[in-house]
Amino acid sequence: MNKLTPFHLAIPVSDLNETRSFYREILGCTEGRSSNYWVDVDFFGHQLVLHLSDDVKPKITSNPVDGHDVPVPHFGVVLHWEVWIALAERLKNQGMHFAIEPYIRFEGKVGEQATMFFYDPSGNALEFKAFKDPSHLFAT
């Protein structure tokens, strides 16, 4: 596998201050450059840009996965196992409303992974996951 480089993703948000507060205070992200219409966020080492939009109507559908309705579209990051566990506990303690509660998929099998889904204040679906063995990220 090649050495990973940060991704860049720009998403629409309906309330810039509320959404930047969510990423900063709930998820622990730091801010970079900003204007009255957008904010760069250090999203776990990746560049996420929150763009203010008057027309934010996320069209969320879902696909069935392991008995859960997985929101589509969604984005997120793959964390180290211990970091994911700590984040899941912190979010539970903060009273996060999960679209899919934190749980373990494929327990004891190739590709064992932890996952959770929730929405930001603008309705963007996020998934955070971790692999017990990171080399199984693309295992079949």
N, C-alpha and C positions, 0 to 999 in steps of 0.2 A: 504494500500500500504506500502511496505517496504521502509525504509529509503534508498534513492538512494546513490549509490557510483559512483565515477568517472569511465567512460569507458576508454578503451585504444584502439586506432586505429592507425595503421601504413599505410601510403599511399605512392605511388610512385610519385616522382616529377622529372621533366626534368632539372630544373635549381634550385639548392638549394638556392642560394643567392636571386634570384628573388622571389621565393615562400616564403622563410622565411620573406622577406621584406613585401610581401603582408599580411601575417598573423600578422606580428608585426605592420606595419604602417597603413594598411587599416582596419583590424579587431581589432586591439588593444590588441592582444595576447602577452604574455611575453614568453621568451625562458627559457628553463631549460638546461639540459645537451646537448652537441652536439659534433660532430666530423666533419671531412671533408666530410662525407657521409650521415649524418643524423642529425636532430635537433628535440629535444623534445619541444613541444609548449603547453602552458597552454591555451587550447581551451575552454574558459568559464567554467573552473573548471575540464575539462577532459584532459587526456593525448593524444595528437595527435603527432605522430612522422612522420616527413617528411623524406623519404628515397630517396636519389639520385638514379636514375635508368637510364640506357642508353636506355631502351626499354619502354618508357612511351607512350602508345597509348590507352588512355581510350576508351573503347567501350561503347559509350553512345547511348542508345535507349530511347524511351519515351513511356509513357502511357497517354492516355487522362484522365484528371481530371478537372472537371468544365470548360471545354472549353480551357484548357491549355495543352500543351505537357510537362508533367513532366519528367525531365531527370532521367533515371535509368541506373546505380546505382547513388545514392546520399547519403550524410550524412549531419548532422547538429545538431543543438541543439534547445530545447524548452526554450525560454527566458520568463521572466516576461513581461507582456503586455507593461509597460512603457519603459522597456529596449529595447524591439523590436521596438517600435515607434521611439525612439531616434536613434537606429542603422539604421533603414530604412532611416530616414531623413539625417543622416550623410553620408550614402552611396550614396544617391541621390545627395547631395551637392558635393561629391567627383567625381561625374560623372560615377559611377558604371554602367557597362553594365549588365543589368539584363536579365537572361534567361526568368524569369517570374517576372514582376514588382510586388512590394509589393501591396498586396490587402487583403481584409477581406473575408473569406469564412463562410458560414452558419450564416450570420449576423442576430442577434436577435434570433437565435435558439440554441438548445443544441449543444455544440461542436464549438461554434463561435471561429474562430481562424484567426490570421494574419499569412501570409506566404509570402516568397520571395525566389527566386532561382537565383544563379549566379555561375560562375566558378572561380576557382583559376587559376593562370598563367599556371599550368600544365594540365589544363583541368578537374580537379576533380570538380564534381557538388556538390554544397552546398545548403542546405535549412535551413533557419532560420524561426522559427514559434513561436507563442505565443497563449495561450488560454485565452479568456476573463475570464473564470472561470477555473482555473487550475485543479479542480477536474473532469473536463470533458475530460481529456486527452484520456481516453479510452472509452468514452461514445459512445453508439450505436444509 
